[in-house]
């Protein structure tokens, strides 16, 4: 930020309340971007900050991407309250994540019995007892067949242009390197072209599988890990997003 001449400040997010400590000094509410936590969208909305946080639609609802999603064709969609009755209680694995990009629960592979037990724990609580940002009775979940992933990359898109990228997993090893295979870079560009205007800024995760390149998911750029991205390119792109200086 200093190298680019962009002003910034550091703050702690007050848990459950969402206020910032210390309170920021804002000169222009139309030139503020918040990074660090997805819940910052509430503060941005309350204070009428723009761009603030770049909220995104659930990627699973974006039809242009459906043919390219990892296990997108056989995904099972259930609200948490329907899990105990509708999810077969058998000894099989599911990849589970919330449909919304809300970070209520991290996406990972679990046994069906573990998912059912999780649902029952949440359902045992009254809605008023559940903190903001946690799984709720009506949270919609996506469950898919786990797949063998060979490589995973994170792609940063601003104004429908790929700005930077990072390898973040190779097989079972977490590896952060500023590199991408050429066919994977071409695939990422194709995904952006297929769905222009999805969001002014967002993160896309793609992967290589034994059956080819697939799209894993999209994430809110304000709350996504940076890995080995070129942060100078990313910060500069966001600083000039949509043709104006933030």
ABEGO torsion letter per residue (X at the ends): XAAAGBBBBBBBBBBGAGBBOBBBBBABAABBBBBGBAAAAAAAAAAGBOAEBBBBBBAAABAAAAAABBGAAABBBBBAAAAAAABBBBBBBBBBBBABBAGABBBBBBBAAAAAAAAAAAAABBAAABBBGBBBAABBBBBBBBBBBABBBBBBBBGGBBABBBBABBEABBBBBBBBBAAAAAAAAAAAAABBGABABBBBBBBBBAAEBBBABBBBAAABBAEABBAAAAAAAAAABGGBBX
